[in-house]
Amino acid sequence: MSGPEPLRSDIGRRVAARREQLGLSREEVALRSGSAPGYIQYLEEQAATPGMGFLLRLADALETTAVALAGGTTDLPPGIGHAALHPELVELTPAQCWTLLGTHGVGRVAVTTHEGPAILPVNYLVAQGEVAFRTSSGSLPARAAGAEVAFEVDHIDDAFSRGWSVLLVGDARTVTEPGAVRELAERAYTTPWAGDGRDLWVAVTPHRVSGRRVDVRHGDDAPLPEV
């Protein structure tokens, strides 16, 4: 019989999540932060409390801030930092837009209601040139069906004051054919974050796809890697 799992600190969980997001190994993070791989493992898996000096070096290694690792920005909206010194607004091609959309994520659908326009977050997936999301009958996102709607996805990188946004405009419809519904359910990465009871699929067929990205140049006018 195995013993209880060790207690993990919130900082450790954020360090592990950020490291995995960047695709870095513990060895690489240790090298960047002037530490040892064993301590990075300890920090991620145990209830460790690193000193501020090391936390600053670790934040730099993970391309974020010490405040973010400590959870100080958890409940704040993204984009609270200052603008970069040499930002550049770049128009994205449709191909780049679809690449950034990926296979799934969280986006926002704009619908018209009796009370006026509303913008609502939904879990989405990309399938065969369409964006589909799952909601419940009678909900505000369900009102998108049968109308032309806008669907937006974005990403904000507070550490470098850069980010991107993709906008799709097209016709929305409910998906009712059993085979299509089953295929969407099988392809879904997750159930809706908002909870159960959302089994109505709405698909958006875009006739316009556009996007923009804020690039940041530094040093010898060299652009940072693309988001």
The 8 nearest C-alpha neighbors of each residue, nearest first, counted from 0:
[[1, 2, 3, 4, 5, 6, 44, 45],
 [2, 0, 3, 4, 5, 6, 44, 45],
 [1, 3, 4, 0, 5, 6, 45, 7],
 [4, 2, 5, 1, 6, 0, 7, 45],
 [3, 5, 6, 2, 1, 7, 44, 45],
 [6, 4, 45, 7, 3, 44, 46, 2],
 [5, 7, 46, 45, 4, 8, 44, 3],
 [8, 6, 45, 46, 44, 5, 11, 9],
 [7, 9, 46, 11, 10, 47, 12, 45],
 [8, 10, 12, 11, 13, 7, 69, 70],
 [11, 9, 13, 8, 12, 69, 68, 14],
 [12, 10, 43, 14, 8, 42, 9, 13],
 [11, 13, 9, 15, 14, 10, 43, 16],
 [14, 12, 16, 10, 11, 15, 68, 17],
 [13, 15, 11, 17, 12, 16, 18, 10],
 [14, 16, 18, 12, 13, 17, 43, 19],
 [17, 15, 13, 19, 14, 18, 20, 12],
 [18, 16, 20, 14, 19, 15, 13, 21],
 [19, 17, 15, 21, 23, 20, 16, 14],
 [20, 18, 22, 16, 21, 17, 23, 15],
 [19, 21, 17, 18, 22, 16, 23, 15],
 [22, 20, 18, 19, 23, 17, 61, 16],
 [21, 23, 19, 20, 18, 24, 17, 27],
 [24, 22, 18, 21, 27, 19, 28, 25],
 [23, 25, 27, 26, 28, 22, 18, 19],
 [26, 24, 28, 27, 36, 29, 39, 23],
 [25, 27, 36, 29, 24, 28, 30, 35],
 [26, 28, 30, 24, 29, 25, 23, 31],
 [27, 29, 31, 25, 30, 26, 32, 60],
 [28, 30, 34, 26, 35, 32, 36, 27],
 [31, 29, 27, 33, 28, 32, 26, 34],
 [30, 32, 28, 60, 29, 33, 27, 57],
 [33, 31, 29, 57, 56, 34, 60, 30],
 [34, 32, 30, 29, 31, 35, 56, 28],
 [33, 35, 29, 32, 30, 36, 38, 39],
 [34, 36, 29, 37, 38, 39, 33, 30],
 [37, 35, 26, 39, 29, 38, 25, 40],
 [38, 36, 40, 35, 39, 41, 25, 34],
 [37, 39, 41, 40, 35, 36, 42, 34],
 [40, 38, 42, 36, 41, 37, 25, 43],
 [39, 41, 37, 43, 38, 42, 44, 36],
 [42, 40, 38, 44, 39, 45, 43, 37],
 [41, 43, 39, 11, 47, 40, 45, 44],
 [44, 42, 11, 40, 41, 15, 12, 45],
 [43, 45, 41, 7, 42, 40, 11, 46],
 [46, 44, 7, 41, 47, 6, 42, 43],
 [45, 47, 8, 7, 6, 48, 42, 44],
 [46, 48, 42, 45, 49, 8, 41, 11],
 [47, 49, 50, 46, 42, 8, 10, 11],
 [50, 48, 54, 47, 53, 51, 42, 52],
 [49, 51, 52, 53, 54, 48, 55, 47],
 [50, 52, 54, 53, 55, 49, 65, 56],
 [53, 51, 55, 54, 50, 56, 49, 57],
 [52, 54, 56, 55, 51, 50, 57, 49],
 [55, 53, 51, 57, 52, 56, 65, 58],
 [54, 56, 58, 52, 53, 57, 65, 51],
 [57, 55, 53, 59, 32, 54, 58, 60],
 [56, 58, 60, 54, 32, 59, 55, 53],
 [59, 57, 64, 61, 63, 55, 65, 60],
 [58, 60, 62, 56, 57, 61, 63, 55],
 [61, 59, 57, 31, 58, 32, 62, 28],
 [60, 62, 58, 59, 63, 57, 18, 17],
 [63, 61, 59, 60, 58, 158, 64, 159],
 [62, 64, 158, 58, 61, 59, 67, 65],
 [65, 63, 58, 67, 66, 68, 158, 59],
 [64, 66, 68, 58, 67, 55, 54, 69],
 [65, 67, 69, 71, 64, 68, 70, 72],
 [66, 68, 70, 64, 69, 65, 72, 71],
 [69, 67, 65, 70, 66, 10, 13, 64],
 [68, 70, 66, 67, 10, 71, 65, 9],
 [71, 69, 67, 73, 68, 72, 66, 10],
 [70, 72, 66, 67, 69, 73, 68, 74],
 [73, 71, 75, 67, 70, 74, 66, 76],
 [74, 72, 70, 75, 71, 67, 76, 69],
 [75, 73, 72, 76, 71, 70, 77, 67],
 [74, 76, 72, 73, 77, 79, 71, 78],
 [77, 75, 78, 74, 79, 72, 73, 155],
 [78, 76, 79, 155, 75, 157, 156, 72],
 [77, 79, 80, 157, 155, 76, 160, 156],
 [80, 78, 77, 81, 76, 157, 75, 160],
 [81, 79, 78, 157, 160, 82, 158, 77],
 [82, 80, 83, 160, 79, 78, 157, 84],
 [81, 83, 160, 84, 80, 86, 161, 85],
 [84, 82, 85, 160, 86, 81, 215, 159],
 [83, 85, 86, 82, 215, 216, 217, 81],
 [86, 84, 216, 83, 215, 87, 217, 214],
 [87, 85, 215, 214, 83, 84, 213, 216],
 [86, 88, 214, 213, 215, 89, 85, 216],
 [87, 89, 213, 212, 214, 211, 86, 90],
 [90, 88, 212, 211, 87, 213, 91, 214],
 [89, 91, 211, 210, 212, 92, 88, 209],
 [92, 90, 210, 211, 95, 96, 89, 93],
 [91, 93, 95, 94, 96, 90, 209, 210],
 [94, 92, 96, 95, 208, 209, 97, 91],
 [93, 95, 97, 92, 96, 98, 91, 99],
 [96, 94, 98, 92, 93, 97, 91, 99],
 [95, 97, 93, 99, 94, 98, 165, 210],
 [98, 96, 100, 94, 99, 95, 93, 101],
 [97, 99, 95, 101, 96, 100, 94, 102],
 [100, 98, 96, 101, 97, 95, 165, 226],
 [101, 99, 97, 98, 96, 102, 103, 152],
 [102, 100, 99, 98, 103, 97, 125, 104],
 [101, 103, 125, 124, 100, 104, 126, 123],
 [104, 102, 124, 123, 101, 125, 188, 100],
 [103, 105, 123, 122, 106, 124, 102, 100],
 [106, 104, 122, 121, 123, 120, 152, 107],
 [105, 107, 152, 120, 121, 151, 122, 104],
 [108, 106, 120, 151, 119, 150, 121, 118],
 [107, 109, 150, 119, 118, 149, 110, 151],
 [110, 108, 118, 149, 117, 148, 150, 119],
 [111, 109, 117, 143, 116, 148, 118, 108],
 [110, 112, 116, 115, 117, 113, 109, 142],
 [113, 111, 115, 114, 116, 110, 117, 142],
 [114, 112, 115, 111, 116, 117, 110, 139],
 [113, 115, 112, 116, 111, 117, 110, 139],
 [114, 116, 112, 113, 111, 117, 110, 118],
 [117, 115, 111, 112, 110, 118, 109, 114],
 [116, 118, 110, 109, 111, 119, 115, 112],
 [119, 117, 109, 108, 107, 110, 116, 120],
 [118, 120, 107, 108, 117, 109, 121, 140],
 [121, 119, 107, 106, 108, 105, 118, 122],
 [122, 120, 106, 105, 107, 123, 119, 132],
 [121, 123, 105, 104, 191, 132, 106, 120],
 [124, 122, 132, 103, 131, 104, 105, 121],
 [123, 125, 103, 131, 102, 130, 187, 126],
 [124, 126, 130, 102, 129, 103, 131, 128],
 [125, 127, 129, 128, 130, 124, 131, 102],
 [128, 126, 129, 125, 130, 204, 131, 124],
 [127, 129, 126, 125, 130, 204, 205, 97],
 [128, 130, 204, 126, 127, 203, 125, 131],
 [129, 131, 125, 203, 202, 124, 126, 123],
 [132, 130, 202, 124, 201, 123, 203, 125],
 [131, 133, 123, 201, 200, 122, 124, 121],
 [132, 134, 200, 199, 197, 198, 201, 191],
 [133, 135, 197, 199, 198, 200, 141, 140],
 [136, 134, 197, 199, 138, 198, 137, 196],
 [137, 135, 138, 141, 199, 134, 197, 198],
 [136, 138, 141, 135, 139, 142, 140, 134],
 [139, 137, 141, 136, 140, 135, 142, 134],
 [138, 140, 141, 142, 137, 110, 112, 143],
 [141, 139, 142, 138, 143, 134, 119, 110],
 [142, 140, 143, 138, 139, 144, 136, 137],
 [143, 141, 140, 144, 139, 110, 138, 137],
 [142, 144, 141, 110, 140, 146, 171, 145],
 [145, 143, 172, 171, 142, 146, 173, 141],
 [144, 146, 172, 171, 143, 170, 147, 142],
 [147, 145, 144, 171, 170, 143, 148, 172],
 [146, 148, 170, 169, 171, 168, 149, 145],
 [149, 147, 169, 168, 109, 146, 170, 110],
 [148, 150, 168, 109, 167, 108, 151, 169],
 [149, 151, 108, 167, 107, 166, 109, 168],
 [152, 150, 166, 107, 106, 165, 167, 108],
 [153, 151, 106, 165, 164, 107, 166, 105],
 [154, 152, 164, 163, 165, 151, 155, 162],
 [153, 155, 162, 163, 164, 156, 152, 226],
 [154, 156, 162, 157, 161, 77, 78, 163],
 [157, 155, 161, 158, 162, 160, 159, 154],
 [158, 156, 160, 159, 78, 155, 80, 77],
 [157, 159, 63, 156, 160, 62, 64, 80],
 [158, 160, 161, 157, 156, 83, 215, 62],
 [161, 159, 157, 82, 83, 156, 158, 80],
 [160, 162, 213, 156, 159, 214, 155, 215],
 [163, 161, 155, 213, 154, 156, 212, 226],
 [162, 164, 212, 154, 153, 211, 213, 155],
 [163, 165, 153, 210, 211, 152, 212, 154],
 [164, 166, 210, 152, 151, 209, 96, 153],
 [167, 165, 151, 209, 150, 208, 210, 168],
 [166, 168, 208, 150, 149, 205, 207, 151],
 [169, 167, 149, 205, 207, 148, 206, 150],
 [170, 168, 205, 206, 204, 147, 148, 203],
 [169, 171, 147, 204, 203, 146, 148, 205],
 [172, 170, 203, 144, 202, 145, 146, 143],
 [173, 171, 144, 145, 202, 201, 174, 203],
 [172, 174, 201, 144, 200, 175, 202, 171],
 [173, 175, 200, 201, 176, 180, 172, 202],
 [174, 176, 177, 173, 180, 179, 200, 199],
 [175, 177, 179, 178, 174, 180, 181, 173],
 [178, 176, 180, 179, 181, 175, 174, 182],
 [177, 179, 181, 180, 176, 182, 175, 183],
 [180, 178, 182, 176, 181, 177, 183, 174],
 [181, 179, 177, 183, 182, 178, 176, 184],
 [180, 182, 184, 178, 179, 183, 177, 185],
 [181, 183, 179, 185, 180, 184, 178, 186],
 [184, 182, 186, 180, 185, 181, 187, 179],
 [183, 185, 181, 187, 182, 186, 180, 179],
 [186, 184, 182, 183, 187, 181, 188, 180],
 [185, 187, 183, 184, 182, 188, 124, 126],
 [188, 186, 184, 189, 185, 183, 124, 190],
 [187, 189, 186, 103, 190, 124, 185, 102],
 [190, 188, 187, 191, 192, 122, 186, 184],
 [189, 191, 192, 187, 188, 194, 195, 122],
 [192, 190, 193, 194, 122, 189, 133, 195],
 [191, 193, 194, 190, 122, 189, 121, 195],
 [192, 194, 191, 195, 121, 190, 197, 122],
 [195, 193, 192, 191, 196, 197, 190, 134],
 [194, 196, 197, 191, 193, 190, 198, 192],
 [195, 197, 198, 135, 194, 134, 199, 191],
 [198, 196, 135, 134, 195, 199, 133, 191],
 [197, 199, 135, 196, 133, 134, 200, 195],
 [200, 198, 134, 135, 133, 197, 136, 201],
 [199, 201, 133, 174, 132, 173, 198, 134],
 [200, 202, 173, 132, 131, 172, 174, 133],
 [203, 201, 131, 172, 171, 130, 173, 129],
 [202, 204, 171, 130, 170, 129, 205, 169],
 [203, 205, 129, 169, 170, 171, 202, 206],
 [206, 204, 169, 168, 207, 167, 203, 170],
 [205, 207, 169, 168, 204, 208, 167, 170],
 [206, 208, 168, 205, 167, 209, 169, 166],
 [209, 207, 167, 93, 166, 168, 205, 206],
 [210, 208, 166, 165, 93, 91, 207, 167],
 [209, 211, 165, 91, 164, 166, 96, 90],
 [210, 212, 90, 91, 89, 164, 163, 165],
 [211, 213, 163, 89, 88, 162, 214, 164],
 [212, 214, 88, 161, 162, 87, 163, 89],
 [215, 213, 87, 86, 161, 212, 88, 216],
 [216, 214, 86, 85, 222, 223, 87, 161],
 [217, 215, 222, 220, 221, 85, 223, 86],
 [216, 218, 220, 221, 219, 222, 215, 85],
 [217, 219, 220, 221, 216, 222, 223, 85],
 [218, 220, 221, 217, 216, 222, 223, 85],
 [219, 221, 217, 216, 218, 222, 85, 215],
 [222, 220, 216, 219, 217, 218, 223, 215],
 [223, 221, 216, 215, 224, 220, 217, 214],
 [222, 224, 215, 216, 225, 221, 214, 217],
 [225, 223, 222, 226, 214, 215, 221, 216],
 [226, 224, 223, 214, 222, 212, 162, 215],
 [225, 224, 162, 163, 99, 212, 161, 154]]
